[in-house]
Each structure stands twice: as C-alpha cells, then as structure tokens.
Amino acid sequence: MTDRVIVLVEDNSNDEELTLRAFSKSNIGNRIVVVRDGAEALDYFFSRGRHANRLASEVPQLVLLDLKLPKVDGLDVLRELRADDRTRLIPVVVLTSSAEEQDLLRSYGLGANSYVRKPVDFSQFVDAVRQLGLYWLVINHAAPPVLPG
C-alpha cells in the first residue's frame, strides 16, 4: 500500500500558508509534505540527508514546484527528477509567480507537466488549487509509482 502524498516545494512562508489553506478549503485530503528549498526537495525525493529514513511507501502523487528556490533552483530540481527512473513519471506542476516566458519554456523543456502562475487574489488562488487538485488527484490517471526494490 502506498501513502500518496503531495509535495509542495516552496520557500516563501506566505505562499506555503496560502497553498495549504487553499488545499484545506478545497477539501483535498492527501497529506502534504512541505520542503523549503531545492536541496531539501532532492533529499526528500531520493531519501537522503534528513529524509534518509523516509518510508518507501510514501510516494509523491503530485509535486508543486516553485522555481525561485534557495540552494538548488527549481529548474535544477526538475532536471534531476526527470533524469532518474524512480522520479521521472511523477507529475510536476510548476507553481510560480514568474511571468518570464523563458521560465515557462525551460520548465516544459525539462519535462514539467503543467505551468501555473500563482494568482495574487486569494479566492482565485483557492480556485486554481481546487482545479489542480481535481485534475491531478481525481481525474488524471497517474503512472504507477516506482518503488525502490
């Protein structure tokens, strides 16, 4: 049995809080794991560092990835996720405030499944998160997880 979690990679505490509140208001019951920089994200995904004891059954069903992160940039996190057989099929939604076309193009070029700009208005943000949750957690049929063997 797997514990299908949502991984939120977000360094801004205000955006983290808004995202968690939006999921709560949208009645999305998956457990949400928050990592606050790119290096911690990679440690989580590859079960190393402070996440070395992460349960193998804790399989990310969805990753919400900010781009502008400390230590390791979000695009570098995406590049590493797509380069590894264990993580390459996990849906990654870039959730960012960046309006730069170059970020959009590079995200898709590196294998992002979706690119969503964070709305400034909270009610629009809640609606965007609700739609993300509905699509990626209910409607979409994700690839089966690759568990370490």
C-alpha positions in Angstrom: 0.0 0.0 0.0 1.3 3.5 -0.8 0.7 6.7 1.0 0.1 9.1 -1.9 1.4 12.5 -0.8 1.5 15.9 -2.4 5.0 17.5 -2.2 5.0 21.3 -2.0 8.4 22.8 -2.8 8.1 26.4 -1.6 10.5 28.7 0.2 8.1 31.6 0.8 6.2 31.0 4.1 3.3 33.2 3.0 2.8 31.2 -0.3 3.2 28.0 1.7 0.5 29.0 4.1 -1.8 30.2 1.2 -1.3 26.9 -0.6 -2.1 24.8 2.5 -5.2 26.9 3.2 -6.3 26.6 -0.4 -6.0 22.8 -0.2 -7.9 22.7 3.1 -10.7 24.9 1.7 -10.8 22.6 -1.4 -11.3 19.5 0.8 -8.2 17.8 -0.6 -7.3 15.2 2.0 -3.9 14.0 0.8 -1.1 14.5 3.2 1.1 17.4 2.1 4.8 17.3 2.6 6.5 20.8 2.5 10.1 21.2 1.6 11.5 24.7 1.6 14.5 24.7 -0.8 15.7 22.7 -3.8 18.4 20.8 -1.9 15.8 19.6 0.7 13.5 18.6 -2.2 16.1 16.4 -3.8 16.9 14.9 -0.4 13.3 14.1 0.1 12.8 12.6 -3.4 16.0 10.5 -3.2 15.7 9.6 0.5 18.9 11.1 1.7 20.1 13.6 4.3 17.3 14.4 6.8 14.9 12.4 4.7 17.1 9.2 4.6 14.5 7.4 6.7 11.5 8.3 4.6 9.2 5.4 4.1 9.5 3.8 0.6 5.7 3.6 0.6 5.4 7.4 0.8 5.1 8.0 -2.9 4.6 11.5 -4.3 1.4 11.7 -6.3 2.0 15.3 -7.3 4.7 17.8 -6.9 4.0 21.5 -6.8 7.3 23.2 -7.6 8.3 26.8 -7.2 11.1 27.9 -9.5 12.9 30.6 -7.5 14.4 28.5 -4.6 17.4 28.8 -2.4 20.3 26.3 -2.6 19.1 24.5 -5.7 16.9 26.2 -8.3 13.5 24.7 -9.2 14.6 24.1 -12.7 17.6 22.1 -11.5 15.2 20.1 -9.2 13.0 19.3 -12.2 16.0 18.3 -14.3 17.1 15.8 -11.6 13.6 14.4 -11.2 13.3 13.7 -14.9 16.8 12.2 -15.1 16.0 9.4 -12.6 13.9 6.4 -13.4 12.4 6.5 -9.8 11.0 10.0 -10.2 10.7 10.8 -13.9 7.0 9.9 -14.1 5.8 11.8 -11.0 3.6 14.7 -12.2 5.3 18.0 -11.6 3.3 21.2 -11.7 5.4 24.4 -11.7 3.5 26.7 -9.4 5.3 30.1 -9.5 4.9 33.8 -9.6 7.2 34.1 -12.5 5.7 35.6 -15.6 9.0 35.2 -17.6 8.5 33.3 -20.9 11.9 31.8 -20.6 10.9 30.1 -17.3 7.8 28.7 -19.0 9.7 27.4 -21.9 12.5 25.9 -19.8 10.0 24.3 -17.5 8.2 22.5 -20.3 11.5 21.7 -22.0 12.7 19.9 -18.8 9.5 17.9 -18.6 7.1 19.8 -16.4 3.5 18.5 -16.7 2.0 21.9 -16.2 2.9 25.5 -15.5 0.6 27.6 -13.3 1.2 31.2 -12.3 0.2 32.0 -8.8 -2.9 34.3 -8.7 -2.5 37.3 -6.5 -6.1 37.2 -5.3 -6.7 34.6 -2.6 -10.1 33.4 -3.9 -8.6 33.0 -7.4 -5.7 31.1 -5.8 -8.1 28.8 -3.9 -9.9 28.1 -7.2 -6.7 27.4 -9.0 -5.6 24.9 -6.3 -9.0 23.3 -6.3 -8.8 22.8 -10.1 -5.2 21.4 -9.8 -6.3 19.0 -7.1 -9.4 17.9 -9.0 -7.4 17.3 -12.2 -4.2 15.8 -10.8 -5.6 13.8 -7.9 -9.0 12.7 -9.2 -9.4 12.9 -13.0 -5.8 12.2 -14.1 -4.6 8.6 -14.2 -1.0 8.7 -12.9 1.6 6.2 -13.8 2.1 3.6 -11.1 4.9 4.5 -8.6 8.3 3.1 -9.0 9.1 1.8 -5.6 12.7 1.1 -4.6 13.4 -2.6 -4.9 
